[in-house]
Amino acid sequence: MVHGWESNACHRFLLSPGGISSPPAVSTVGPSHEGGGSFNGAANAIGSLRGSPNGTKLALAQRGTQVELYDFDNATGTVSNLLSPRGLSHRYYGIAFSPDNSRRYTTTYSSKGVGSDIYQDDLQAGPAEATRAPER
């Protein structure tokens, strides 16, 4: 699974013993990922994309300014239903789920190794913006 640049397309490839499927299937959902033409704009393409352990959610952290959470169909690879809005911080980078699928973790990036944060979202408590609690 990859997210397109300057679009809202998620491209999914089936990986099987026979190889990688081509062409990819595409889901168009959520905001378009874009940035300026400079290095700083291109840096907005940095981040992580991860599926939940139970295969029902897909989370994305984009360095530019956003974290996204979607419904995901593990059987078809279809991405749908943006469940959380754009993030409220900047320099998001890493993303992960708890083994029981109840929490999402997001890290921020610091070029100096200082001031990075870890955010924990309780996915069972309601909208992510209301449940975000920074942890160090």
C-alpha positions in Angstrom: 0.0 0.0 0.0 1.3 3.5 -0.9 -0.3 6.9 -0.8 0.0 9.0 -4.0 1.7 12.4 -4.0 -0.4 15.5 -4.9 -3.5 13.3 -4.8 -5.7 11.4 -2.4 -5.2 8.0 -4.0 -4.1 4.9 -2.0 -2.5 2.4 -4.4 -2.6 -1.2 -3.3 -0.6 -4.0 -4.7 -1.4 -7.7 -4.0 1.7 -9.5 -2.9 1.4 -13.3 -3.5 3.7 -16.2 -4.1 3.3 -15.4 -7.8 4.7 -11.8 -7.4 3.3 -8.3 -7.1 0.1 -7.5 -8.9 0.1 -4.8 -11.6 -1.5 -2.4 -12.2 -2.4 -1.5 -8.6 -6.0 -1.1 -7.5 -6.8 2.4 -6.2 -8.9 3.9 -3.5 -9.4 7.7 -3.5 -10.3 9.0 -0.1 -9.3 11.7 2.4 -7.2 14.8 1.8 -4.7 15.3 -1.0 -1.1 15.0 0.1 1.0 17.9 -1.3 3.6 20.4 -0.6 5.7 23.1 -2.3 8.4 22.4 -4.9 11.3 23.2 -2.6 13.1 20.7 -0.4 10.9 21.6 2.5 7.8 21.0 0.4 9.2 17.6 -0.7 9.9 16.8 2.9 6.1 16.7 3.4 6.2 13.4 1.6 8.0 11.7 4.5 6.1 9.6 7.0 4.6 6.2 7.7 1.7 4.1 6.7 0.6 1.1 8.7 -2.3 -1.3 9.0 -3.8 -2.4 12.3 -3.0 -5.9 13.6 -6.6 -7.0 13.0 -6.6 -5.6 9.4 -9.6 -3.2 9.9 -7.8 0.2 10.1 -5.1 2.0 8.2 -3.1 4.9 9.8 -0.9 7.4 8.0 1.5 10.0 9.5 2.6 12.7 7.1 5.5 14.9 8.2 3.9 17.9 6.7 1.1 18.3 9.3 -1.4 15.4 9.4 -2.3 12.1 10.8 -5.1 10.1 9.2 -7.0 7.0 10.2 -9.2 5.1 7.8 -11.3 2.0 7.6 -9.5 -0.8 5.8 -10.8 -4.0 4.3 -8.0 -6.5 4.5 -9.7 -9.0 2.1 -10.1 -6.5 -0.7 -7.4 -3.8 0.2 -10.1 -1.1 0.0 -9.4 2.1 2.0 -12.5 4.1 3.0 -14.1 6.4 5.5 -11.6 9.0 6.9 -12.1 8.5 10.6 -9.9 11.3 12.0 -9.2 14.8 10.7 -5.9 16.3 9.9 -3.5 16.5 12.8 -3.0 19.5 15.0 0.8 19.4 15.1 3.7 19.3 12.6 6.5 17.0 11.7 4.6 13.8 12.3 6.7 10.8 11.3 6.1 7.3 12.8 2.8 5.5 13.4 1.9 2.2 15.1 -1.1 0.4 16.7 -1.3 -1.4 20.0 -1.4 -5.2 19.7 -5.1 -5.2 20.8 -6.0 -2.5 18.2 -7.3 -0.1 20.9 -4.6 2.6 20.6 -2.7 4.4 17.9 0.7 5.9 18.5 2.2 8.7 16.6 5.7 10.2 16.9 7.0 13.6 15.7 10.4 14.1 14.1 13.1 16.4 15.4 16.2 17.0 13.3 18.2 17.7 16.5 16.9 14.7 18.4 15.3 17.0 21.0 11.7 17.9 21.4 10.2 14.8 19.8 6.9 13.7 21.2 4.8 10.5 21.3 1.1 10.8 21.0 -1.3 8.1 22.1 -4.9 8.0 20.8 -7.5 5.9 22.4 -9.4 4.6 19.4 -12.3 3.3 21.5 -13.0 6.6 23.3 -14.3 8.7 20.4 -12.8 11.2 18.0 -9.0 11.2 18.0 -8.7 15.0 18.6 -10.6 14.6 21.9 -8.5 11.8 23.1 -4.9 12.8 22.1 -2.6 12.9 25.1 1.1 13.7 24.6 3.5 11.3 26.3 7.3 11.5 26.6 
